[in-house]
Structures are given as C-alpha cells and as structure tokens.
Amino acid sequence: MRTLRRQRAATPAAPGLAVASTRRDALEIADLTITYSSGGYAVTPIDRFSLHVDSGQLVLLVGASGCGKTTLLSALASILTPESGTIRLGDTDVTALRGRDLVTYRRHRVGIVFQSFNLVPSLSAAENVQAPLWAAGVPSSRARARAQQLLEQVGLSDRLDHRPGDLSGGQAQRVAIARALAHDPPLVLADEPTAHLDFIQVEGVLRLLRGLAAPGRILVVATHDERLLPLADVVVELTPRAVPASRPRQRRELERGAVLFAQGDPGDLVYLVDEGEIRLVRHRVDGTDEHVANVPPGRYFGELAPLYGLRRSATAIAEGHTVVTGYTVADFRSLERDAVEIDGPPPP
C-alpha cells in the first residue's frame, strides 16, 4: 500500500462549483482496520491504514478489484463500521458516531456519487436532487431552488424535468454529482464515477470532479480509470506493488509452528518447499481454522497473490522444521517444469 502526494497537472475545472461553506475540515484516518465475513471467512482488505487529507484535495483510491476501495469508501460514509482505528472529519470522530449524530453526519457531512448513478427512475433530474433535501425536511420551494442551482452548475439547466431514462450516461452522472452536493457536504465520495461513460462523456465529468475538490471540501474517488491520475493531489495504491521481475531467491528456514505469511498479508513471492512441510489454513469469522492443504517437498504454493496483486487468502505454517525458497513470479515461471509439481495445492 502506497500513498503518493503529488503536484497535479493544471486541469481546468468546471465553473460554479465553489463551496458555499467556510469550513476547512481535514480528513484524518489512523490505524484503520476493516474485517468482514465473506463466505464464512474473515477478510481484511484494509489493515492498519492511515492517511491525512487537507481540505480542498482530491484523493484517488486505486488498485485491483477486491483490494478494499469500496470498503474504505463505505467506512468513510459510516455505512460500515471498522474493526479498529479512527476516522476524523474536522472535529468529528466519525467512527464514534451513533444514533441521531450518525444520521446527521450521513445526511449533511458526506455526499456519495454511486457507480451506477442510483437515480430514482420515476423522478425528474430536479426531483432526484431534491430527494435528500426532502428527507431532511427542507421546504419544497427551497429544495427546488437548490436543485435548480446545482443542476445549472453541472450544465443541466435544460434537463431539469427529464427523467433518468431520457438522459445520457454522462448527464445521469452529472445529476448524481448534483445530488451528492445537495447539503454542501465537506466530504464527497465517488465510487468508479467514470465506469459507465464513453470517452466523449467522460471529459465533462472529469472537469466536474476536479472542481468538487475546492477549499472547504475533500473528494475521495475509488477508480480503475487512469485518466483521473493527473487530477489527483493524493494517490493511494491499495493493491500491493509488484516486486521486480527478478531478484535473488529467498531461502527461509522455519521451525514448527512458525508462520511464513498470514491470511491478509500482501503477497510478493511464490514459495517452493525444499524440506519439511507447510500447512495452509484459512481463518473463519467464528474463530475456527479451515484446513486447506499440506504442501510437501517439491510442491509450490502462493502464486496467485503476487501474480494478481492480491492479499494472501490463507496462512502458511511450518509443520516441523521446514525450508522453503521464495521466487518472484518471473523467476518461478523460468524454472524447469520437471523441478516443480504443477498440480500443487490451492495457491493462497
């Protein structure tokens, strides 16, 4: 996991997206760990994660599917409760919010732009933007005026009464952005906001996204889209970085019970058992362990994690005195086929 702070390229932002509020809330994430159950197994995509973001910055969360981008957004939105660690937005400890305070945070301090837009098909563009204002008890006249103002800012003043089915993908995403700004929140979260847009529609949305990150507001975007990289102030790489194509082999001697790697660890090497035996186990959320396989001498394990930038899906434990050798994926592939049993156990 890497965090890059960068001087972004000069990219004109869409006009009219200045933040009305004078807040200067910073986002502070400290030692955040998120674990959830998937098929009965404990999955920890976010492990002791820390990050500081100043007001006005755009943060990109990048990485392979399953690396924790949407999970982290859900925690920032206080939809998901982390196992440990803290999230602070300004003077608010988000992870400690309960009851009415939690409702107030979700309604007024965070806005969400969904990947699939999540617009209500039976409502017009203006009504979709008004919906969160209605839920907060804002009078209809004020809600209508606010929706009209926001839709004008995103270039849709001529689409106020159009329903989602009559809008292009880019227009629908603009409506979703306007809706996320209804309460002028200091934190806006966007999950793959350009995923369903073609190259013509995406340019305008990119400009809008850049314009959202202004003094008084932070924008956090989860994406696979490399076109967003020049817009970012901070890039967080959640997928473990690939190791060099070739590097010296790593020989490890382990005594009985020693852990070579743990479930959830980043994976960088493929291992071959030279002597002894490795036991692979998966930890379940109920505290029990599931036996996956025993790996005897001459067999390999652990290739999927370094190959695809995944975390380890099991824990590797020495059954007795065991010797293993770790190879990069490139070096492992270059081994003679008769030196490795290719029908090895399920690779963590």
Secondary structure, DSSP 8 states (H G I E B T S, - for coil): -EEEE---------TT---SS-----EEEEEEEEEEEETTEEEEEEEEEEEEE-TT-EEEEE-STTSSHHHHHHHHTTSS--SEEEEEETTEEGGG--HHHHHHIIIIIEEEE-TT----TTS-HHHHHHHHHHHTT--HHHHHHHHHHHHHHTT-TT-TT--GGGS-HHHHHHHHHHHHTTT--SEEEEESTTTT--HHHHHHHHHHHHHH--TT-EEEEEES-GGGGGG-SEEEE-S-----S----EEEEE-TT-EEE-TT-B---EEEEEES-EEEEEEBTTS-EEEEEEE-TTBEE--HHHHHT-B-SSEEEESSSEEEEEE-HHHHHHS-GGGSBSS-S---
